[in-house]
Amino acid sequence: MKYYYYAHSGHKHGLDRVRRAVALIKAYATRGIEVELLVNDFRAGLAAKELGVRDSVTIETFLDIDAVAQRGDVVFADTAEEFDARIEEYAELFDPLYRIVDDCDKVSLHGEVVVKPPHKERGDDSLVATFIESAYFDTVEKTQRVLFFYGDADYDKELLAHREFFAGLDMELVLGEYFFVKYDDELAKIFTTVYENEEYTEMITSSSIVVTASIQTALEARASQAQVVYMKREGDSECQLKLLDEVGVQIINYFDKDGLSSALSTTKSEKKLPIEENISNKQL
């Protein structure tokens, strides 16, 4: 029996699911269980290696998992892809099939095990977990800075389109893995300092304030006890937004400068993530 974690990834989908996979893979490794990472593109595999996962296998879609995993293997499927045509087969083939979801309204379709974000209003019998690497919970001395991480890709160059959002705030930026070549030259005119994506973990754990449009980054920064501001996007899961609120993340509208100014003037919340629900402390 082998273990696999499929993380839907790419320039359109970002690396939040890859970061969740890294958290589980490292947690299981401490228990002597090896979990192989499955991603959708080579860049995602490189990013996972930078985060400490040595190897990964690239497949095209969720439908190709059975080209790697065999009957009786354990599979964690972390994807927003439509896969109704295959999930019944996979639920019978793998032992078990875990389906990692962001929406608390999701239910098991064919006996697969559904894993949802933990929050106070959850009322069904599905499993719950946060997927945050244990290193983010370590105490790190903070540098007084406002760090911005938009996400792993900015295909439409939203940061340039909203340059006024950053004016006068002396914000520092961590680049996304999928940012265009030379994009950092343009962004250097907006931010006081620009860090390479390879510095992501170091910057998230050491910054006093983190502003982001990535839910995974918001959770990791809160685990690190930073003051966190999340810019919510259209289509965000209400389940995840409730979790962010419960752990002390300040939520503002997308590129709402007045909201940001108000959030930055607010004292940091003392709320903490439910560590007992984190993957480093539980085995699914």
C-alpha positions as CSV (number, residue, x, y, z in Angstrom):
1,M,0.0,0.0,0.0
2,K,1.3,3.5,-1.0
3,Y,0.1,7.0,-0.1
4,Y,-0.4,9.8,-2.7
5,Y,-1.5,13.4,-2.4
6,Y,-2.9,15.0,-5.6
7,A,-2.7,18.8,-5.5
8,H,-4.4,20.6,-8.3
9,S,-1.8,23.2,-9.4
10,G,-0.7,25.6,-12.1
11,H,-0.6,29.2,-13.2
12,K,-4.4,29.4,-13.1
13,H,-4.8,27.7,-9.8
14,G,-1.8,28.7,-7.8
15,L,0.0,26.6,-5.2
16,D,-2.2,26.8,-2.1
17,R,-3.0,23.1,-2.6
18,V,0.6,22.3,-3.0
19,R,1.4,24.0,0.3
20,R,-1.3,22.0,2.0
21,A,0.2,18.8,0.5
22,V,3.6,19.8,1.8
23,A,2.1,20.1,5.3
24,L,0.6,16.7,5.2
25,I,3.6,15.0,3.5
26,K,6.0,16.4,6.2
27,A,3.6,15.5,9.0
28,Y,3.2,11.9,7.8
29,A,7.0,11.6,7.3
30,T,7.5,12.2,11.1
31,R,5.3,9.0,11.6
32,G,7.4,7.0,9.1
33,I,4.8,7.2,6.3
34,E,5.9,8.3,2.9
35,V,3.4,10.2,0.8
36,E,4.1,10.9,-2.9
37,L,3.1,14.2,-4.3
38,L,1.2,14.4,-7.6
39,V,1.0,17.8,-9.3
40,N,-0.1,19.2,-12.7
41,D,3.0,21.0,-13.9
42,F,6.8,21.0,-13.5
43,R,6.9,24.5,-11.8
44,A,4.6,23.2,-9.0
45,G,7.1,20.3,-8.5
46,L,10.0,22.8,-8.2
47,A,8.0,24.9,-5.7
48,A,7.3,21.8,-3.6
49,K,11.0,21.0,-3.6
50,E,11.8,24.5,-2.4
51,L,9.3,23.8,0.4
52,G,11.1,20.6,1.4
53,V,9.4,17.8,-0.6
54,R,12.1,16.1,-2.6
55,D,10.2,14.4,-5.4
56,S,6.9,14.7,-7.2
57,V,5.1,13.2,-10.2
58,T,3.4,15.3,-12.9
59,I,0.0,14.2,-14.2
60,E,-2.5,16.1,-16.4
61,T,-5.7,15.9,-14.3
62,F,-7.5,14.2,-11.5
63,L,-8.6,11.6,-14.0
64,D,-5.0,10.4,-14.4
65,I,-4.4,9.5,-10.7
66,D,-5.0,5.8,-11.5
67,A,-2.1,5.8,-13.9
68,V,0.1,6.1,-10.8
69,A,-1.8,4.8,-7.8
70,Q,-3.0,1.2,-7.6
71,R,-6.0,-0.6,-6.0
72,G,-5.7,-0.4,-2.2
73,D,-3.5,2.7,-2.1
74,V,-4.4,5.7,0.0
75,V,-5.2,8.8,-2.1
76,F,-5.7,12.4,-0.9
77,A,-7.4,14.4,-3.7
78,D,-7.1,18.2,-3.2
79,T,-8.8,19.7,-6.3
80,A,-11.6,21.9,-7.5
81,E,-11.9,19.9,-10.8
82,E,-15.1,18.3,-11.9
83,F,-14.7,14.6,-11.5
84,D,-18.2,13.1,-10.9
85,A,-17.5,10.7,-13.8
86,R,-14.6,9.0,-12.0
87,I,-15.1,9.5,-8.2
88,E,-17.3,6.5,-7.7
89,E,-14.6,4.3,-9.4
90,Y,-11.9,6.0,-7.3
91,A,-13.8,5.6,-4.1
92,E,-14.0,1.9,-4.7
93,L,-10.4,1.6,-6.0
94,F,-8.5,3.4,-3.3
95,D,-8.6,2.6,0.4
96,P,-9.6,5.2,1.3
97,L,-10.0,8.1,-1.1
98,Y,-9.8,11.4,0.9
99,R,-11.4,14.4,-0.7
100,I,-10.0,17.7,0.6
101,V,-12.6,20.5,0.1
102,D,-12.9,24.2,0.8
103,D,-16.7,24.3,0.9
104,C,-18.4,23.0,4.1
105,D,-21.5,22.1,2.1
106,K,-19.7,19.3,0.3
107,V,-20.8,15.8,1.2
108,S,-19.5,12.3,0.4
109,L,-20.8,11.2,-2.9
110,H,-19.8,7.5,-3.1
111,G,-18.2,6.7,0.2
112,E,-15.1,8.8,-0.1
113,V,-13.9,10.6,3.1
114,V,-14.5,14.3,2.9
115,V,-12.1,16.6,4.8
116,K,-13.3,20.2,5.5
117,P,-11.9,23.3,7.1
118,P,-12.7,23.4,10.9
119,H,-15.1,26.1,12.1
120,K,-17.6,26.5,14.9
121,E,-20.8,26.0,12.8
122,R,-19.8,22.7,11.2
123,G,-22.5,20.2,11.9
124,D,-21.9,17.0,9.9
125,D,-19.8,13.9,10.5
126,S,-17.1,14.7,8.0
127,L,-13.4,15.0,9.1
128,V,-11.9,18.4,9.6
129,A,-8.3,19.6,9.4
130,T,-6.1,22.5,8.6
131,F,-3.1,21.8,6.5
132,I,-0.3,24.1,7.8
133,E,3.3,23.0,8.0
134,S,4.4,22.8,11.6
135,A,7.3,25.2,11.1
136,Y,4.8,28.1,10.8
137,F,3.8,27.5,14.5
138,D,7.4,27.9,15.7
139,T,8.1,31.2,17.5
140,V,10.1,33.5,15.2
141,E,11.3,37.0,16.1
142,K,9.2,39.5,14.0
143,T,10.6,42.2,11.9
144,Q,8.3,45.3,11.8
145,R,7.2,45.3,8.2
146,V,4.0,45.2,6.1
147,L,4.5,42.2,3.8
148,F,2.3,41.7,0.8
149,F,1.8,38.3,-0.9
150,Y,-0.8,38.5,-3.6
151,G,-0.7,34.8,-4.7
152,D,1.3,32.6,-7.0
153,A,0.2,34.2,-10.3
154,D,-0.9,37.6,-11.5
155,Y,-1.8,36.9,-15.1
156,D,-3.9,40.0,-15.5
157,K,-1.3,42.2,-13.7
158,E,-3.8,43.2,-11.0
159,L,-1.0,44.6,-8.9
160,L,-0.1,47.2,-11.5
161,A,-3.8,48.0,-12.1
162,H,-4.2,48.7,-8.4
163,R,-1.0,50.5,-7.7
164,E,-2.9,53.2,-5.8
165,F,-3.8,50.6,-3.2
166,F,-0.2,50.4,-2.2
167,A,0.7,54.1,-2.3
168,G,2.1,55.5,0.9
169,L,2.2,52.2,2.8
170,D,5.8,51.2,2.3
171,M,4.8,47.6,1.7
172,E,7.3,44.8,0.8
173,L,6.4,42.1,-1.7
174,V,7.0,38.4,-2.1
175,L,6.8,37.4,-5.7
176,G,4.6,34.6,-6.9
177,E,6.0,31.4,-8.4
178,Y,4.2,32.1,-11.8
179,F,4.8,35.8,-12.1
180,F,5.9,36.8,-15.6
181,V,9.6,37.3,-16.4
182,K,10.7,40.8,-15.7
183,Y,7.4,41.6,-13.9
184,D,9.5,42.2,-10.7
185,D,11.1,45.2,-12.4
186,E,7.7,46.8,-12.8
187,L,6.7,45.9,-9.2
188,A,9.9,47.3,-7.8
189,K,8.5,50.8,-8.6
190,I,5.5,50.1,-6.3
191,F,7.1,48.2,-3.3
192,T,10.0,49.2,-1.2
193,T,11.5,45.7,-1.3
194,V,10.8,42.7,-3.6
195,Y,11.6,39.2,-2.4
196,E,12.0,36.1,-4.6
197,N,9.4,33.3,-4.1
198,E,12.1,31.1,-2.7
199,E,12.1,33.4,0.4
200,Y,8.3,32.9,1.0
201,T,8.5,30.8,4.2
202,E,11.2,33.0,5.8
203,M,9.3,36.2,5.0
204,I,5.9,34.9,6.1
205,T,7.2,33.7,9.5
206,S,9.3,36.8,10.2
207,S,6.9,39.6,9.3
208,S,4.8,41.4,11.8
209,I,2.0,42.2,9.3
210,V,1.0,40.2,6.3
211,V,-1.5,41.3,3.7
212,T,-2.6,38.7,1.2
213,A,-5.2,37.4,-1.3
214,S,-4.3,33.8,-0.6
215,I,-6.3,32.0,2.1
216,Q,-3.5,29.5,2.7
217,T,-1.0,32.3,3.2
218,A,-3.4,34.0,5.6
219,L,-3.6,30.8,7.7
220,E,0.2,30.2,7.6
221,A,0.8,33.8,8.7
222,R,-1.7,33.5,11.5
223,A,-0.1,30.3,12.7
224,S,3.1,32.4,12.8
225,Q,1.2,34.9,15.0
226,A,1.4,37.8,12.5
227,Q,-1.3,40.4,12.2
228,V,-3.0,39.3,9.0
229,V,-5.3,41.1,6.5
230,Y,-7.0,39.0,3.8
231,M,-8.4,40.5,0.7
232,K,-11.5,38.4,-0.1
233,R,-12.2,37.5,-3.7
234,E,-15.4,36.7,-5.5
235,G,-16.2,33.1,-5.1
236,D,-14.4,32.5,-1.9
237,S,-15.7,29.7,0.3
238,E,-17.9,31.0,3.2
239,C,-16.6,28.1,5.2
240,Q,-13.0,29.3,4.8
241,L,-13.9,32.9,5.4
242,K,-15.5,31.9,8.7
243,L,-12.4,30.0,9.7
244,L,-10.2,33.1,8.9
245,D,-12.5,35.2,11.0
246,E,-12.5,32.7,13.9
247,V,-8.7,32.7,14.1
248,G,-8.3,36.5,14.0
249,V,-7.6,37.3,10.3
250,Q,-9.0,40.7,9.4
251,I,-11.0,40.4,6.1
252,I,-11.4,43.3,3.7
253,N,-12.9,43.6,0.2
254,Y,-10.6,43.0,-2.8
255,F,-8.1,45.9,-3.0
256,D,-10.2,48.1,-0.6
257,K,-7.7,50.7,0.5
258,D,-10.0,52.2,3.2
259,G,-10.6,48.8,4.6
260,L,-6.8,48.1,4.6
261,S,-6.0,51.4,6.4
262,S,-8.6,50.5,9.0
263,A,-7.3,47.0,9.4
264,L,-3.7,48.2,9.7
265,S,-4.6,50.5,12.5
266,T,-6.3,47.7,14.5
267,T,-4.5,45.9,17.3
268,K,-3.4,42.4,16.4
269,S,-5.8,39.7,17.4
270,E,-4.8,37.2,20.1
271,K,-6.9,34.4,18.6
272,K,-5.0,31.3,17.6
273,L,-5.6,28.5,15.2
274,P,-7.0,25.2,16.6
275,I,-3.7,23.4,16.7
276,E,-5.3,20.1,17.6
277,E,-7.0,20.2,14.2
278,N,-3.8,20.8,12.3
279,I,-2.5,18.0,10.2
280,S,0.8,18.0,12.2
281,N,-1.2,16.8,15.2
282,K,-3.7,14.4,13.6
283,Q,-3.6,11.6,11.2
284,L,-6.5,11.2,8.8
